[in-house]
Every structure is written in C-alpha cells, then in structure tokens.
Amino acid sequence: MKLTKRIALTAAGLAAATALLGATTGYATPSDPAPRPVKAPAALKVPDGNKLTGVYPARGVQTYTCTDGAWKLLEPAATLSDKRGRTVALHSRGPVWVSTVDGSAVNAAAIANSPKTGTIPELLLQATATRGTGVFGGVSYIQRLNTTGGVAPTTACTGTDQVGVQYTATYAFYKPAK
C-alpha cells in the first residue's frame, strides 16, 4: 500500500504529548530480540498469514472536543517507546503512527473493538496506507491492547471546550508473513 495523502501531526497534539511525557528521541536496534507474542481478546485476533513485528508501550492523551453539548474524540497524541524507554514513534489523528527512527508511517482504521470497563476499548485496526520501508512500512494490522484511562468526561460541556485525558496502551504491529 502506498500512502496517498500527507500525514500531518497536529502541533497542538504533539506539544501536549511532549509536555505531558517529556519525550526523548531514540531508536530500536537490529539486535533487539523478536517481540514476544501478545495476549488479545478473540474479537481482536489478527488474521492468519500475518506475523508480529513490533510491540510498543504508549503514553499520551485522548483529546476530546465539545460538539453539540457532548464530548467527542478529536485526536489521540501519544509516544511509543522501545524497551529502553526511548521514543520510537508518535501516534496522532488519522489514526497514524510515524516512526521517529526512520520516518516510515502507517494509517489505519478500526475494524473490531473489545470494550473494557473504565477505559477506552481495545482495538483491532487494519492498515489503510503505509509509507517507507522502515518499521511501519508494510504493516497490515495493529492491535491496541492493555488500555488504561482515556475515557471522555461524563460532565456536560459548552462551546468549543477541549480536554485531554491521559491514557496508556500497548500497540502491537503486524506485517504479512513471507
């Protein structure tokens, strides 16, 4: 898949994630061991013929905006880290994940979810476009697992209010098996 539209990371979303997390740059190395299999609900099973290529913990915010008196998701803004705690990717509206190591990127759309009480749901996403040949080049599926937080406020809102709600998750990336 080729990325046909420009991937844009909003300045506000990245600034919020960076301020919240004190993000640093880093990279994954070829000597990193293969990722360990992840546990996921049956509803989020990746189709056969795909292999796990990366698992990264993420910290950030789910930003909500007031629309017609109710909170509506505007965008996520999160950083994904390697096992050493170094930032390896940014996640933002699209949803899109962009590697800070090699510039590769993947856009995706949710195709299944698994609700969790008190937190945003776990998701199975299918890639809609990729860019580059690096860590996200050729990604076919993404799982959002182990979610905490990120739930929209239950209070009423007015005007164009916005609020960022902290969340964590684990993102697992898959590519077609060769």
Residue frames as a rotation matrix with the C-alpha (Angstrom) as fourth column:
MET 1
0.585 0.811 0.000 0.00
0.811 -0.585 0.000 0.00
0.000 0.000 -1.000 0.00
LYS 2
-0.554 -0.717 0.423 1.27
0.695 -0.678 -0.239 3.47
0.458 0.161 0.874 -0.78
LEU 3
-0.212 0.427 -0.879 0.42
0.697 -0.565 -0.442 6.49
-0.685 -0.706 -0.178 1.31
THR 4
-0.194 0.213 0.958 -1.58
0.922 -0.293 0.252 8.75
0.334 0.932 -0.140 -0.96
LYS 5
0.676 0.375 0.634 -2.24
0.185 -0.920 0.346 11.66
0.713 -0.117 -0.691 1.34
ARG 6
-0.280 -0.864 0.419 0.14
-0.200 -0.375 -0.905 13.60
0.939 -0.337 -0.068 3.51
ILE 7
0.246 0.257 -0.935 0.39
0.824 0.452 0.341 12.52
0.510 -0.854 -0.100 7.12
ALA 8
-0.115 -0.232 0.966 0.07
-0.181 -0.951 -0.250 15.52
0.977 -0.203 0.068 9.39
LEU 9
-0.232 0.009 -0.973 0.77
0.922 0.321 -0.217 15.54
0.311 -0.947 -0.082 13.10
THR 10
0.649 0.517 0.558 -1.05
0.341 -0.854 0.394 18.42
0.680 -0.065 -0.730 14.72
ALA 11
-0.344 -0.829 0.441 1.21
-0.025 -0.461 -0.887 20.81
0.939 -0.316 0.138 16.55
ALA 12
0.040 0.435 0.900 -1.17
-0.910 -0.355 0.212 21.04
0.412 -0.828 0.382 19.49
GLY 13
0.926 0.355 -0.131 -1.40
-0.290 0.888 0.358 17.28
0.244 -0.293 0.924 19.87
LEU 14
0.367 -0.868 -0.333 2.34
0.522 0.489 -0.699 16.77
0.770 0.083 0.633 19.69
ALA 15
-0.366 -0.484 0.795 3.03
-0.348 -0.721 -0.599 19.66
0.863 -0.496 0.095 22.05
ALA 16
0.430 0.618 0.659 0.57
-0.860 0.057 0.508 18.22
0.276 -0.784 0.555 24.57
ALA 17
0.940 -0.093 -0.329 2.08
0.128 0.988 0.085 14.74
0.317 -0.122 0.941 24.37
THR 18
0.045 -0.998 0.033 5.63
0.410 -0.011 -0.912 16.05
0.911 0.055 0.409 24.59
ALA 19
-0.257 -0.098 0.961 4.84
-0.652 -0.717 -0.248 18.29
0.713 -0.690 0.120 27.56
LEU 20
0.689 0.625 0.367 2.99
-0.699 0.438 0.565 15.51
0.192 -0.646 0.739 29.32
LEU 21
0.977 -0.203 -0.072 5.62
0.207 0.976 0.059 12.88
0.058 -0.072 0.996 28.72
GLY 22
0.464 -0.869 -0.170 8.90
-0.579 -0.443 0.684 14.72
-0.670 -0.219 -0.709 28.44
ALA 23
0.959 0.051 0.278 9.53
0.147 0.751 -0.644 12.82
-0.241 0.659 0.712 25.22
THR 24
0.026 -0.979 -0.204 13.03
-0.531 -0.187 0.827 11.96
-0.847 0.087 -0.524 24.09
THR 25
0.548 0.109 -0.829 14.25
-0.816 0.287 -0.501 10.57
0.183 0.952 0.246 20.82
GLY 26
-0.154 -0.579 0.800 15.58
-0.574 0.712 0.405 7.06
-0.804 -0.398 -0.442 20.49
TYR 27
0.030 0.142 -0.989 15.63
-0.959 0.284 0.011 4.10
0.282 0.948 0.144 18.20
ALA 28
0.797 0.176 0.578 15.16
-0.313 0.939 0.146 0.38
-0.517 -0.297 0.803 18.01
THR 29
-0.166 -0.937 -0.306 18.25
-0.901 0.018 0.433 -1.57
-0.400 0.348 -0.848 17.05
PRO 30
0.180 0.196 -0.964 18.59
-0.745 0.667 -0.004 -4.61
0.642 0.719 0.266 14.77
SER 31
-0.737 -0.541 -0.404 19.94
-0.152 0.716 -0.681 -6.52
0.658 -0.440 -0.611 17.78
ASP 32
-0.405 0.679 0.613 16.64
-0.893 -0.151 -0.423 -6.13
-0.195 -0.719 0.668 19.65
PRO 33
-0.900 0.084 0.427 15.07
0.076 0.996 -0.036 -9.56
-0.429 0.000 -0.903 20.16
ALA 34
-0.688 0.723 0.062 11.94
0.171 0.079 0.982 -10.57
0.705 0.686 -0.178 18.28
PRO 35
-0.442 0.579 0.685 8.78
-0.834 -0.547 -0.076 -9.32
0.331 -0.605 0.724 20.01
ARG 36
-0.959 0.191 0.208 7.03
0.045 0.829 -0.557 -11.70
-0.279 -0.525 -0.804 22.37
PRO 37
-0.526 0.840 0.130 3.51
0.502 0.184 0.845 -12.77
0.686 0.510 -0.518 21.42
VAL 38
-0.861 0.320 0.395 0.77
-0.490 -0.729 -0.478 -10.63
0.136 -0.605 0.785 22.93
LYS 39
-0.700 0.714 -0.024 -2.48
0.667 0.641 -0.379 -11.72
-0.255 -0.281 -0.925 24.56
ALA 40
-0.867 0.476 -0.149 -5.58
-0.498 -0.808 0.314 -10.31
0.030 0.346 0.938 22.93
PRO 41
-0.153 0.900 0.409 -9.31
-0.410 0.319 -0.854 -11.00
-0.899 -0.298 0.320 23.14
ALA 42
-0.347 0.067 0.936 -10.62
0.622 0.763 0.176 -13.37
-0.702 0.643 -0.306 20.46
ALA 43
0.701 0.710 0.064 -12.51
0.545 -0.475 -0.691 -10.47
-0.460 0.520 -0.720 18.83
LEU 44
0.735 -0.485 -0.474 -9.16
-0.542 -0.840 0.021 -8.77
-0.409 0.242 -0.880 18.14
LYS 45
0.251 -0.634 0.731 -7.34
0.325 0.767 0.554 -11.74
-0.912 0.099 0.398 16.61
VAL 46
-0.091 -0.400 -0.912 -5.15
-0.792 -0.527 0.310 -10.82
-0.604 0.750 -0.268 13.66
PRO 47
0.847 0.483 -0.222 -5.92
-0.510 0.622 -0.594 -12.96
-0.148 0.616 0.773 10.58
ASP 48
0.473 -0.666 0.576 -3.63
0.398 0.745 0.535 -15.87
-0.786 -0.024 0.618 9.78
GLY 49
0.464 -0.393 0.794 -0.83
0.857 -0.026 -0.514 -15.01
0.223 0.919 0.325 7.39
ASN 50
0.581 -0.290 0.760 0.44
-0.230 -0.955 -0.189 -12.06
0.781 -0.065 -0.622 9.44
LYS 51
0.166 -0.598 -0.784 3.37
0.834 0.510 -0.212 -12.00
0.526 -0.619 0.583 11.85
LEU 52
0.919 0.114 -0.377 4.06
0.350 -0.676 0.649 -9.82
-0.181 -0.728 -0.661 14.86
THR 53
0.287 -0.846 0.449 6.87
0.681 -0.149 -0.717 -7.36
0.674 0.511 0.533 14.10
GLY 54
-0.715 -0.564 0.412 6.79
0.119 -0.679 -0.725 -4.88
0.689 -0.469 0.553 16.97
VAL 55
0.372 0.772 -0.516 5.22
0.770 0.054 0.635 -4.25
0.518 -0.634 -0.575 20.38
TYR 56
-0.668 -0.614 0.420 5.47
0.354 -0.759 -0.546 -0.80
0.654 -0.216 0.725 21.96
PRO 57
-0.098 0.607 -0.789 4.01
0.957 -0.159 -0.241 0.70
-0.272 -0.779 -0.565 25.13
ALA 58
-0.388 0.059 0.920 2.41
0.496 -0.828 0.262 4.11
0.777 0.557 0.292 24.62
ARG 59
-0.269 0.321 -0.908 1.59
0.833 -0.396 -0.387 7.06
-0.483 -0.861 -0.161 26.88
GLY 60
-0.893 -0.050 0.446 -0.38
0.309 -0.790 0.530 10.10
0.326 0.611 0.721 25.87
VAL 61
-0.633 0.737 -0.237 -3.76
-0.204 -0.454 -0.867 11.78
-0.746 -0.501 0.438 25.81
GLN 62
-0.411 0.679 0.608 -7.08
0.907 0.235 0.350 11.27
0.095 0.695 -0.713 24.10
THR 63
-0.948 0.059 -0.313 -8.23
-0.006 -0.986 -0.168 14.79
-0.318 -0.157 0.935 23.24
TYR 64
-0.249 0.945 0.211 -11.97
0.962 0.267 -0.062 15.43
-0.115 0.187 -0.976 23.28
THR 65
-0.991 0.026 0.128 -13.81
0.003 -0.976 0.217 18.48
0.131 0.216 0.968 21.97
CYS 66
-0.458 0.883 -0.103 -17.28
0.139 -0.043 -0.989 19.75
-0.878 -0.468 -0.103 22.83
THR 67
-0.966 0.241 -0.090 -19.67
-0.117 -0.102 0.988 19.16
0.229 0.965 0.126 19.94
ASP 68
-0.175 0.984 0.035 -23.37
-0.286 -0.085 0.954 19.97
0.942 0.157 0.296 20.37
GLY 69
0.330 0.321 0.888 -23.05
-0.887 -0.216 0.408 19.77
0.323 -0.922 0.213 24.16
ALA 70
0.967 -0.032 0.254 -21.31
-0.069 0.923 0.378 16.38
-0.247 -0.383 0.890 24.21
TRP 71
0.109 -0.994 -0.024 -17.66
-0.652 -0.090 0.753 15.28
-0.750 -0.066 -0.658 24.31
LYS 72
0.991 0.135 0.019 -16.43
-0.065 0.590 -0.805 13.83
-0.120 0.796 0.593 21.00
LEU 73
0.319 -0.930 0.183 -12.99
0.574 0.343 0.743 12.34
-0.754 -0.132 0.643 20.30
LEU 74
0.807 -0.173 -0.565 -10.84
-0.472 -0.763 -0.441 14.82
-0.354 0.623 -0.698 18.40
GLU 75
0.502 -0.704 -0.503 -7.50
-0.394 0.331 -0.857 13.03
0.770 0.629 -0.111 18.34
PRO 76
0.865 -0.410 -0.289 -5.00
0.479 0.507 0.716 10.90
-0.147 -0.758 0.636 20.19
ALA 77
0.541 -0.819 0.194 -1.50
-0.535 -0.512 -0.672 12.21
0.649 0.259 -0.715 20.88
ALA 78
0.910 -0.208 0.358 0.95
-0.181 0.578 0.795 9.65
-0.372 -0.789 0.489 22.23
THR 79
0.069 -0.935 -0.348 4.53
-0.980 0.002 -0.199 8.50
0.187 0.355 -0.916 22.16
LEU 80
0.976 0.108 -0.187 5.52
-0.095 0.992 0.080 4.87
0.194 -0.061 0.979 21.70
SER 81
0.340 -0.883 0.322 8.72
-0.928 -0.261 0.264 3.68
-0.149 -0.389 -0.909 23.36
ASP 82
0.138 -0.400 -0.906 11.18
-0.348 0.837 -0.423 0.85
0.927 0.373 -0.024 22.97
LYS 83
0.603 0.105 -0.791 12.23
0.530 0.688 0.495 -1.47
0.596 -0.718 0.359 25.82
ARG 84
-0.426 -0.835 -0.348 14.81
0.867 -0.268 -0.419 1.08
0.257 -0.480 0.839 26.93
GLY 85
0.157 0.611 -0.776 12.17
0.755 -0.580 -0.304 3.83
-0.636 -0.538 -0.553 27.24
ARG 86
-0.768 -0.467 -0.438 13.34
0.065 -0.738 0.672 5.75
-0.638 0.487 0.597 24.18
THR 87
0.246 0.892 -0.379 10.70
-0.351 -0.283 -0.893 7.28
-0.904 0.353 0.243 21.91
VAL 88
-0.717 -0.471 0.514 10.42
0.248 0.517 0.820 5.34
-0.651 0.715 -0.254 18.65
ALA 89
-0.611 0.564 0.556 7.12
0.660 -0.026 0.751 6.63
0.438 0.825 -0.356 17.23
LEU 90
-0.867 0.473 -0.156 4.43
-0.315 -0.763 -0.564 9.30
-0.385 -0.440 0.811 17.50
HIS 91
-0.601 0.769 0.219 0.72
0.798 0.564 0.213 8.49
0.040 0.302 -0.952 17.29
SER 92
-0.804 0.339 -0.488 -1.85
-0.179 -0.921 -0.345 11.08
-0.567 -0.190 0.802 16.25
ARG 93
0.139 0.970 -0.202 -5.06
-0.452 -0.119 -0.884 11.83
-0.881 0.214 0.422 14.38
GLY 94
-0.546 -0.221 -0.808 -5.76
-0.834 0.235 0.499 9.59
0.080 0.946 -0.313 11.43
PRO 95
0.802 -0.582 0.139 -5.06
-0.229 -0.084 0.970 7.41
-0.552 -0.809 -0.201 13.28
VAL 96
0.719 -0.673 -0.176 -1.44
-0.133 0.115 -0.984 7.40
0.683 0.731 -0.006 12.17
TRP 97
0.776 -0.630 -0.033 1.83
0.218 0.219 0.951 6.16
-0.592 -0.745 0.308 13.66
VAL 98
0.824 -0.565 0.029 5.07
-0.225 -0.374 -0.900 7.77
0.519 0.735 -0.435 12.44
SER 99
0.594 -0.700 -0.397 8.49
0.801 0.563 0.206 6.33
0.080 -0.440 0.894 13.26
THR 100
0.917 -0.376 -0.132 10.90
-0.325 -0.897 0.298 8.86
-0.231 -0.231 -0.945 14.78
VAL 101
0.182 -0.871 0.457 13.69
0.053 0.473 0.880 6.48
-0.982 -0.136 0.132 13.76
ASP 102
-0.679 -0.489 0.547 13.20
0.467 0.288 0.836 6.09
-0.566 0.824 0.033 10.02
GLY 103
-0.736 0.404 -0.544 10.18
-0.544 -0.830 0.120 8.22
-0.403 0.384 0.831 9.00
SER 104
-0.839 0.495 -0.224 8.04
0.193 0.657 0.729 5.25
0.508 0.569 -0.647 7.99
ALA 105
-0.705 0.671 0.229 4.34
-0.649 -0.482 -0.588 5.58
-0.284 -0.563 0.776 8.77
VAL 106
-0.832 0.552 -0.062 1.08
0.472 0.761 0.445 3.68
0.293 0.341 -0.893 8.85
ASN 107
-0.557 0.800 0.222 -2.51
-0.824 -0.565 -0.031 4.92
0.100 -0.200 0.975 8.72
ALA 108
-0.936 0.259 -0.239 -5.23
0.265 0.964 0.004 2.55
0.231 -0.059 -0.971 9.91
ALA 109
-0.268 0.918 0.292 -8.94
-0.770 -0.386 0.507 2.18
0.578 -0.089 0.811 10.57
ALA 110
-0.650 0.104 0.753 -10.57
-0.598 0.540 -0.592 0.26
-0.468 -0.835 -0.289 13.42
ILE 111
-0.438 0.509 -0.741 -12.31
-0.570 0.480 0.667 -2.94
0.695 0.715 0.080 12.29
ALA 112
0.275 0.538 -0.797 -13.09
0.422 0.677 0.603 -4.50
0.864 -0.502 -0.041 15.69
ASN 113
-0.293 -0.375 0.879 -13.18
-0.634 -0.612 -0.473 -3.49
0.716 -0.696 -0.058 19.34
SER 114
-0.083 0.199 -0.976 -13.32
0.638 0.763 0.101 -5.10
0.766 -0.614 -0.191 22.74
PRO 115
0.404 0.314 0.859 -14.88
-0.297 -0.843 0.448 -2.81
0.865 -0.436 -0.247 25.38
LYS 116
-0.408 -0.514 -0.755 -13.25
0.681 0.380 -0.626 -2.53
0.608 -0.769 0.195 28.80
THR 117
0.678 0.698 -0.232 -14.93
0.653 -0.426 0.626 -1.00
0.338 -0.576 -0.745 31.83
GLY 118
0.775 -0.260 -0.576 -13.40
0.301 -0.650 0.698 2.31
-0.556 -0.714 -0.425 32.90
THR 119
-0.307 -0.906 -0.291 -11.04
-0.030 -0.296 0.955 2.71
-0.951 0.302 0.064 29.96
ILE 120
0.058 0.257 -0.965 -11.03
-0.954 -0.270 -0.129 3.17
-0.293 0.928 0.230 26.21
PRO 121
0.866 0.360 0.347 -11.69
-0.277 0.923 -0.266 -0.07
-0.416 0.135 0.899 24.32
GLU 122
-0.324 -0.881 0.345 -9.03
-0.068 0.386 0.920 -2.35
-0.944 0.275 -0.185 22.96
LEU 123
0.552 0.517 -0.654 -8.98
-0.608 -0.288 -0.740 -2.30
-0.571 0.806 0.155 19.14
LEU 124
-0.108 -0.548 0.829 -8.01
0.650 0.592 0.477 -4.22
-0.752 0.590 0.292 16.05
LEU 125
0.436 0.159 -0.886 -7.07
-0.417 -0.836 -0.356 -1.83
-0.797 0.525 -0.298 13.25
GLN 126
0.430 -0.284 0.857 -6.33
0.776 0.601 -0.190 -2.61
-0.461 0.747 0.479 9.62
ALA 127
-0.509 -0.708 -0.490 -3.76
0.280 -0.674 0.683 -0.56
-0.814 0.210 0.542 7.72
THR 128
0.691 0.717 0.095 -5.20
0.383 -0.250 -0.889 1.72
-0.614 0.651 -0.447 5.05
ALA 129
0.836 -0.519 0.177 -1.86
-0.052 -0.397 -0.916 3.14
0.546 0.757 -0.359 3.86
THR 130
0.624 -0.727 -0.285 1.85
0.561 0.163 0.812 2.92
-0.544 -0.667 0.510 4.66
ARG 131
0.894 -0.448 0.013 4.90
-0.330 -0.677 -0.658 4.99
0.303 0.584 -0.753 3.83
GLY 132
0.123 -0.967 0.222 8.54
-0.989 -0.138 -0.053 3.97
0.082 -0.213 -0.974 3.68
THR 133
0.304 -0.133 -0.943 10.33
-0.237 0.949 -0.210 0.68
0.923 0.287 0.257 4.15
GLY 134
-0.644 -0.638 0.421 11.19
-0.511 -0.051 -0.858 1.02
0.570 -0.768 -0.293 7.84
VAL 135
-0.980 0.133 0.149 9.48
-0.053 0.544 -0.838 -0.20
-0.193 -0.829 -0.526 10.98
PHE 136
-0.206 0.978 -0.022 5.96
-0.176 -0.059 -0.983 0.73
-0.963 -0.198 0.184 9.79
GLY 137
-0.386 0.016 -0.922 6.44
-0.919 -0.090 0.383 0.03
-0.077 0.996 0.049 6.06
GLY 138
-0.549 0.201 -0.812 4.16
-0.352 0.825 0.442 -2.81
0.758 0.528 -0.382 5.01
VAL 139
-0.918 0.289 0.270 2.25
-0.192 0.272 -0.943 -3.00
-0.346 -0.918 -0.195 8.32
SER 140
-0.689 0.703 -0.176 -1.05
0.115 0.346 0.931 -4.81
0.716 0.621 -0.319 7.78
TYR 141
0.451 0.856 -0.252 -2.70
0.379 0.072 0.923 -4.82
0.808 -0.512 -0.292 11.25
ILE 142
-0.673 -0.542 0.504 -2.36
-0.244 -0.480 -0.843 -3.07
0.698 -0.690 0.190 14.59
GLN 143
0.206 0.700 -0.684 -3.78
0.693 0.390 0.607 -4.07
0.691 -0.599 -0.404 17.96
ARG 144
-0.312 -0.192 0.930 -4.36
-0.540 -0.770 -0.340 -1.53
0.781 -0.609 0.137 20.74
LEU 145
0.246 0.299 -0.922 -4.19
0.423 0.823 0.380 -3.58
0.872 -0.484 0.076 23.94
ASN 146
-0.185 -0.362 -0.914 -3.82
0.968 0.096 -0.234 -3.16
0.173 -0.927 0.332 27.72
THR 147
-0.218 0.160 0.963 -5.59
0.236 -0.949 0.211 0.20
0.947 0.273 0.169 27.69
THR 148
-0.213 0.229 -0.950 -5.94
0.962 -0.123 -0.246 2.36
-0.173 -0.966 -0.194 30.79
GLY 149
-0.356 0.113 -0.928 -7.68
0.242 -0.947 -0.209 5.74
-0.902 -0.299 0.310 31.04
GLY 150
-0.978 -0.205 0.046 -8.53
0.114 -0.334 0.936 7.92
-0.176 0.920 0.350 28.07
VAL 151
-0.315 0.939 0.139 -12.31
0.949 0.311 0.050 7.90
0.004 0.147 -0.989 28.61
ALA 152
-0.443 0.249 0.861 -14.28
0.244 -0.891 0.383 11.01
0.863 0.380 0.334 27.64
PRO 153
-0.981 0.135 0.141 -15.59
-0.183 -0.383 -0.906 13.10
-0.068 -0.914 0.400 30.55
THR 154
-0.498 0.866 -0.045 -19.15
0.845 0.497 0.198 12.38
0.193 0.061 -0.979 31.60
THR 155
-0.287 0.351 -0.891 -19.81
0.454 -0.769 -0.449 16.02
-0.844 -0.533 0.061 32.50
ALA 156
0.722 0.590 0.361 -21.64
0.629 -0.342 -0.698 18.40
-0.288 0.731 -0.618 30.21
CYS 157
-0.483 -0.871 -0.088 -19.65
0.714 -0.450 0.537 20.75
-0.507 0.197 0.839 28.02
THR 158
0.669 0.673 -0.314 -20.28
0.375 -0.671 -0.640 24.05
-0.641 0.310 -0.702 26.29
GLY 159
0.625 -0.376 -0.684 -18.93
-0.616 -0.776 -0.137 25.96
-0.480 0.507 -0.716 23.34
THR 160
0.691 -0.486 -0.536 -15.71
-0.333 0.444 -0.832 24.65
0.642 0.753 0.145 21.89
ASP 161
0.491 -0.487 0.722 -14.16
-0.798 0.080 0.597 23.32
-0.348 -0.870 -0.349 25.10
GLN 162
0.418 -0.430 -0.801 -11.39
-0.322 0.754 -0.573 20.75
0.850 0.497 0.177 24.73
VAL 163
0.546 -0.285 0.788 -9.91
-0.784 0.158 0.600 18.36
-0.296 -0.945 -0.137 27.26
GLY 164
-0.039 -0.634 -0.772 -7.04
-0.624 0.619 -0.477 15.88
0.781 0.463 -0.419 27.15
VAL 165
0.753 0.321 0.574 -7.47
-0.648 0.511 0.565 12.66
-0.112 -0.798 0.593 29.12
GLN 166
-0.275 -0.961 0.044 -4.33
-0.950 0.278 0.143 10.66
-0.149 -0.003 -0.989 29.90
TYR 167
0.874 0.478 0.086 -4.16
-0.460 0.872 -0.168 7.07
-0.155 0.107 0.982 28.64
THR 168
-0.371 -0.923 0.104 -1.74
-0.773 0.369 0.516 4.22
-0.515 0.111 -0.850 28.21
ALA 169
0.831 0.556 0.007 -1.85
-0.458 0.692 -0.558 1.28
-0.315 0.461 0.830 25.84
THR 170
-0.295 -0.851 0.434 0.29
-0.107 0.481 0.870 -1.31
-0.950 0.210 -0.233 24.17
TYR 171
0.561 0.414 -0.717 0.39
-0.738 -0.143 -0.660 -1.24
-0.376 0.899 0.226 20.37
ALA 172
-0.122 -0.526 0.842 1.25
0.083 0.840 0.537 -4.45
-0.989 0.135 -0.059 18.52
PHE 173
0.207 0.084 -0.975 2.15
-0.859 -0.462 -0.222 -4.20
-0.469 0.883 -0.023 14.81
TYR 174
0.167 -0.031 0.986 1.87
0.215 0.977 -0.006 -6.99
-0.962 0.213 0.169 12.25
LYS 175
-0.211 -0.229 -0.950 3.11
-0.891 -0.354 0.283 -7.46
-0.401 0.907 -0.129 8.69
PRO 176
0.794 0.480 -0.374 2.24
-0.599 0.724 -0.341 -10.16
0.107 0.495 0.862 6.16
ALA 177
0.323 -0.666 0.673 4.27
-0.189 0.651 0.735 -13.32
-0.927 -0.365 0.085 6.74
LYS 178
0.170 -0.333 -0.928 6.58
-0.975 -0.197 -0.107 -14.04
-0.147 0.922 -0.358 3.84
